[in-house]
C-alpha cells in the first residue's frame, strides 16, 4: 500500500508540474503576443511616416532630411549629423571631378 500511495503522489506531482508548465507557456505566449502586437504597430507607424514623406511633393531637400531624421529617431537609430553628410557630399563630388 505504501508503494501505491507513492505512485499516486508521484502522478499527482507530475500532473501539477505539467499544469504549471502549461501556465508558464501560456504566460510566455501572452507576452510574445503583446510584443508582436507592439512591433506590428511600430512597423505600421514607421511605414506610414515614410509614406507621408514620399507623398509630400513640397518637401525641400533639407525638409526631407529632417523628416527622415524623425523617422530614424522613431526606429531608435541615431541619424548621421548633417555636418558629416555635407562632408560626404563634398568628398564624393570632388572625387567625381578628379575622374
JOFEN-V903258 format. One record per residue. PHI is phi in degrees with one decimal (none if undefined). OMEGA is omega in whole degrees, 0 to 359 (none if undefined). Layout:
phi,omega
PHI,OMEGA
PHI,OMEGA
This chain:
phi,omega
none,179
-61.3,179
-65.9,180
-62.7,179
-66.5,180
-65.9,179
-63.4,179
-63.2,179
-67.6,179
-60.9,179
-65.2,179
-64.6,178
-63.3,178
-61.6,179
-65.2,178
-61.9,180
-63.8,178
-63.5,178
-62.6,179
-63.9,179
-63.8,178
-65.3,177
-63.5,178
-63.4,177
-62.2,177
-63.5,179
-63.8,179
-62.4,179
-65.6,178
-63.0,178
-64.8,179
-65.2,177
-61.5,179
-64.2,179
-64.2,179
-62.8,179
-62.3,180
-64.8,180
-66.9,178
-63.7,178
-64.0,179
-63.0,177
-59.5,178
-61.5,181
-61.5,180
-65.3,180
-61.9,179
-64.7,179
-63.3,178
-65.5,179
-64.0,179
-64.1,178
-64.2,181
-62.1,184
-81.8,181
-80.9,183
-80.1,182
-95.2,182
-74.3,173
-80.8,178
-60.7,179
-67.2,177
-63.4,179
-67.4,177
-60.6,180
-63.8,180
-65.0,178
-67.4,176
-60.2,178
-64.6,179
-67.0,178
-61.4,178
-64.2,177
-63.7,184
-78.7,178
97.4,176
-104.5,182
-76.2,180
-69.4,177
-75.5,180
-57.5,181
-57.8,180
-63.1,178
-68.3,178
-62.0,180
-65.5,177
-63.6,179
-65.5,177
-63.5,180
-63.9,181
-64.5,181
-69.9,179
-71.0,179
-70.7,178
-71.0,176
-68.7,179
-67.0,182
-70.0,182
-71.9,none
